[in-house]
Amino acid sequence: MFLVPSLPDTGFAVLEGEEAHHAVTVRRLREGERLALSDGRGGLADCVAHAVHPGRNPTVELRVETTRHVSAPALRVTVAQALAKGDRGELAVETATEAGVDAVVPWRAARSVARWDDGPRGAKALAKWRATARAAAKQARRAWVPEVTEPMTTRQLAARIAETDLALVLDGDASESFVDVDFPEEGELLLVVGPEGGVAPEERATFVEAGARCVRLGPTVLRTSTAATVALGALGALTARWG
């Protein structure tokens, strides 16, 4: 799948720029092959490569056969992902995107080893998360590319929790089980995933005061890079998101 700023009408269109380079140079797209375009906001177009033009600025002429729109899930899932060391944060974004997350909030947790400043280094790290979400959405052939917001502090995240329909803090020591939660059919569900050292007690108390509930996913302890993906998979079965 290839992402474009806006979907073309049925008829003929031209794929150019970075996506054309990927199609021609990386994918080795040939005339007559089928491909899909998406605007990342629910729109999809089924196309056939009419002519392929390699070179320094490759382009692909497309015959657009059909266009359609995929509705967003009635129950929107946002993951507040604590900043993680190394590439674990990017791995968390990648797998959560493949599993269907609708938005990701980078969270500056107290126990996060990684630190994003407000300067160029922080901007670069955020750009990596956004590029990861974009690439994973293309790989998974998703019609919707998840939004990756600006990073939030614990106080900012608590304010976000107070505004959402249901907020769950994933906590291996919680008494309430994830599978016993009565999930809403629509609205926004916010999942909070802690860093390598877990959610600090004072953060947990702040989130609960804002309206969140602490739940455990299962009998084992999951890494910060995998917890959201496991939760999203469970949500697919427990709600109508996979229906």
C-alpha positions, 0 to 999 in steps of 0.5 A: 500500500502507498500513502498519498496526500489525497485520493485520485478520482477513478480514471488515471493518476500519477504516483510520484515522489518518495512513494514512487521511488519505493514502488519502482526502486524497492518494490520493483513494481511492473506494468500490470501489477495491482496496488492500493493507495490510501490517504491515511484517513480512511480512503482507499483506491484500488489501482493497476500500474499502467506504466512505470518510469524509472530514473532519478525521479521515478513515477508510476502511471496508474489506472484507478479502478475503484475508491472506497472509504473505511469507517473508523472504529466506533471504539477508538483506542489510544495508547499512552506509551511511556518513553522506553530506552533504545528502540523499544519505544519504536517497537511498541509503536510499530506493533501497536499500529499493526494491531490497530491502535488509533492514536499514540501518546508518548508519555514522559513517565517518572521511571522512563530511562529515555528522556525527550527534551524540547529541542532537536533531539526530542523532535528527532525522537518524535519524528521516528515514532511518527515515521514508524507508525506510518511505515507500519500502517502501510505494511499492515495495509491500514486505511487509517494511519495512527496519530502520534501526538506531542509528548505529555507529562504525567499531569497532562496525561491525567487531564487527558484521562479525565476527558476520555470515556474509559482509561485503563492503566496496565498494571501486573499487580492490579486485582481487576482483570482486563477481561472482566472490564465492561468495555463501551461500544463506542467512544475513546478507550485510553490504555496507559503503558508504563516504562521498564520500571513500571508505573510509579505509585504516585503516577498510579494514584494521580491517574486513578484520581483522574478516573482511570482503573488499574487492570492486569492483562494476565498472569505474566509480566509483559515488556513495555514494548509488547503490552499495548499490542497484547491488549489490542489483540484482546480488545479485538476479541472482547469488543466489536473492533474485529467484527 
